[in-house]
Amino acid sequence: MKIGSIHIREFTKALVQAGHDVFVLCSSLGKRANVTTRARTYQIEPRGLDATAWRLIKKEPLVENYHMARDLRSILYNHWLEGQGSLILEREQPDLLYERYSLFGPQASN
């Protein structure tokens, strides 16, 4: 999810205006410098060995030649979110979670 998405910006704006304490976990803050939100934001991105591996993967000729970097990043984001996101959720202790599903997001199992 990108915080630059107008849906997310307007939804969080409405919650903040209603007096709620809001934070957003996102994969990107957006490309525009003027994209802002009154909600706290946490950008999830690769760190440590994950960052090194990601730099190497996206430079791989097959990945570059077939423009697969975006799709692979979306899949790997699930791994990064699980690690970093769980720590943030543990610290924040939210009362409500709103998740925006994406094409490569993991499916909930029953």
VOZAVO-139903 format. One record per atom (N, C-alpha, C, O, CB): residue in one letter; x, y, z. Coordinates in pm, whole numbers, plus 50000, padded with zeros to 5 digits. Atoms other than C-alpha are relative to their C-alpha. Glycine has a CB too. Layout:
residues N
aXYZ...
//
This chain:
residues 110
m500844988450000m500005000050000m500895012350000m501925012750067m499045000050121k499264987450004k501225034649921k499185010650074k497975011850055k500295004449854i500684989249929i500415063550149i499575010849900i498715019149931i500935006150109g500384990750104g500215083649826g498624997149941g498085005449868g501024999849890s501335003550048s496935065849749s498975009450061s498905010950183s499664985350035i501004990449950i494115091049776i499004993350093i498504999450188i499265006749882h500935007449912h491885064349930h500544999450142h499815002150237h499764985749946i499395001249868i494295059150219i500135013750065i499855015250184i501364993249991r499864986449943r495005096350266r498675005250051r498605010650161r500575009649895e501314994849959e491315105350280e499404992050116e498774997750205e499044999949882f500525008449893f490385075850502f500695003450133f500035005050235f500214985049966t499294996849876t493115083550756t499695014350044t499605017050164t501514998249981k500364986249967k492285120750739k498675000550075k498545007550176k499925008749872a501315000449936a488665113350830a500094994250142a499454999150234a499004991849915l499855005949867l489715091151121l500695009650097l500275010850212l500804987049991v499294990349915v492155117151256v499065011550037v499035015750152v501265005549928q500944989149973q489515144651224q498924995850100q498395004250172q499345004749870a501015005149905a487115122451422a500634997750139a499944993450231a499384986849948g499355000949871g489695122051704g500734987050028g501154984650141g499015001950103h499325012749980h491275087951650h501525001549985h502005010149910h499484989649900d498555000950013d494985080251694d500264990049888d499954978249903d500704995850136v499885008350120v495935066351352v501464998649959v502235008149964v499195006049885f498695002150062f499065050751210f499814991049879f498854983449871f501024993850101v500085007450125v499735035450870v501324992649978v502404998349991v499705009549881l498855007750046l502095007450769l499925000149848l498874996849792l500014985150058c500084999450145c503005011850404c501304995449935c502364995249998c499675014149954s498825004150076s505384999550138s500685011849934s501845011049895s499614989749894s499444988150064s505915034349996s499295012450052s498075012350071s499904999149846l500604987349959l505355069850110l499475007649879l498805017849896l501015008650076g500444993350121g504665079549749g501135007949937g502125011150002g498815009350030k498944993150074k506695097449487k499895015150011k500885022249993k499964995949855r500184985549992r505235132049534r500505005350133r500234999550239r498515003849980a499464994049877a507005154349784a498885005850086a499045007150207a501035010949966n501084993549925n503685170149884n498994990250059n497974994450113n499295009849911v500905010049943v502045137449992v500224999850151v501294996050199v500234985849937t499894999849854t501355141650362t498734994250061t497684993449997t500245014550051t501145004949925t499075126950620t500215003850146t501355005050191t499824984649984r499874996849859r498345135950980r500174987350084r500414988150204r498785007950048a499785012849932a498625099151070a501514997150005a502255001149915a499244988449930r498615004649995r501955084751184r500184989549890r499294981349866r500364994150141t499765009850107t503515064650903t501264992050030t502254997250082t500125007049863y498865009049992y505855035050906y500194994049863y499354986449816y499804989050110q499715005750131q507445026650574q500794987150020q501884987350076q500785010149909i499345012949990i508334989850558i500884998149876i500414999049763i498954988450013e499075002250110e511404983050349e501064990050043e501244987850163e500655013449954p499005010049963p514164957150334p501125006250081p501545017550057p500564993349876r498884995749916r516884959850596r501034988850009r500704977249987r499515004050143g498955010049978g520184942250658g500214991149879g500364995849766g499674991650120l499805009750108l520594910450454l498885000649897l499124998549778l500114985950057d501114998750094d517144915150301d500275011349900d499995009849781d498685002750075a499704988850089a518264948750159a501094996349900a501014999649782a500435012450083t498925004450088t521464933750019t499474990449894t499774991749776t501134993450082a500585009850094a519564904549864a499125007049899a499175003749780a499194989350076w500904992950091w516974928249715w500785007849895w500425007749777w499085009550079r499174992650097r519664950149555r500554990649893r500594994249775r501175007250072l499465009750096l521174919149392l498914994149911l499124992549791l500724988850075i501105006050077i517844904149283i499515009549892i499325005449777i498844996250092k500584990950100k516574935449110k500985003449888k500565008549783k499555012950067k499014997950106k519844938148912k500224987449916k500934987849815k501335004550061e499895012750075e519584901948794e499465002249858e498365007549843e499224988550073p500444997650138p519354902448411p498584995049969p497815002049903p500964993449906l501375004950027l516194880748400l498965009250061l497925011850000l499834985850055v500944990949932v514484903848647v499915013149923v498825018349899v500455002550147e499994987450076e515554934948456e499374998449862e498545006549822e501435005249986n500475001850138n514844921048107n498494997649991n497865001649894n500724988449937y501445003050002y511344909348196y499205009050094y498035006350121y499784985550037h500684990049916h510494938948423h499254993650117h498084996650142h499025008249915m500625007549891m509824916148719m500245006250138m499715001250237m500524985949999a499634994449870a511204938648995a498785003950083a498735001150202a500915012149981r501184995549925r507834953549091r499224988150056r498814988350172r499085008549909d500745011749954d506114919649112d500764992650111d500164988550210d499734990549883l499215006849898l508964903849307l500035008150130l499965002450239l501434997549950r500024991549880r509084933649545r498684998350073r498664997850196r500235014849963s501315001849937s505374929449609s499934986850077s499364986350186s498895000449894i500005013049932i505874892849698i500915000550123i500534995950230i500454988749903l499064999349888l508934899549917l499515009450110l499865007650227l501365004549950y500554990749902y507104928250088y499254992550110y499284996750226y499085010049931n500715007949899n504964902050265n500944995250109n500594995350227n499294988149935h498995004649905h508104888350430h500495011750086h500605010550208h501194993449927w499524988349926w509364923050527w498935005050096w499235008850209w500415011349902l501094995449915l505954932650662l499824991050122l499594995950233l498705000649921e500175009349889e505704901450875e501025002850110e500685002950228e500124985549952g498954997549902g509014908851045g499905013550066g499815014450189g501354998749935q500024986449947q508894946551086q498625004050051q498495010550155q500465009949894g501364996249964g505124950451099g499554994250132g498865000850210g499064995849893s500425006149874s504644926051385s500605007450119s499955008550223s500424985250003l499384992249892l507074946251599l499275013350021l499075017750134l501485002649969i500714987349991i505244978551519i498624997850063i498205005550149i499865006549860l501325002949943l501844963051596l500094996650148l499215000350226l499334988549924e499815003349859e503164949351923e500205012750083e499675013950193e501224990550017r499744987449931r504374983952021r498775009150002r498455015150106r501175007349934e501144990850013e501315003351898e498724994950068e497925002850117e499725002549854q501205006149940q498644979052028q498705006349947q497935012050024q500065001450154p501204993650056p495914990851787p498714993050043p498694981050069p500085000349847d501325005549971d492224986151866d499334994649875d498464985949882d499105010750064l500605003950128l491374981851498l501074999549893l501965008049888l498885009849960l499115000950117l493244970251188l499145000949875l498124994149864l500834986850002y500644999150131y492164980250839y501074996149899y502115002649890y499415014549971e499025004850097e493944961150567e499495001949860e498354998549829e500344985450025r500314998450141r493954970050203r500634988249927r501864986949926r500515013749943y499465011650071y494334938250000y500675004349871y500265013949807y498914989849970s499304997350124s496744937849712s500154986949923s499924976149976s501405006550026l499895011450088l497384914649422l500894989050057l500554977250046l500525004449867f499065010049951f500344897349588f499924997850151f500794991250208f501405004149962g500145001849856g499114898649947g499644985650033g498974978949955g498945009450056p500325013849961p498884865750135p498504998850032p497895008250085p500864995550123q501415002549972q495404850850164q499854994350140q500634985850181q499384990449895a500275005449865a493994844450510a499494985849986a498704982849896a498975009050078s500485013850003s493444807650583s499134997650122s499355003350229s501194989849997n500915003049889n490684793750799n500474988150077n499824984150174n498604997549949
//
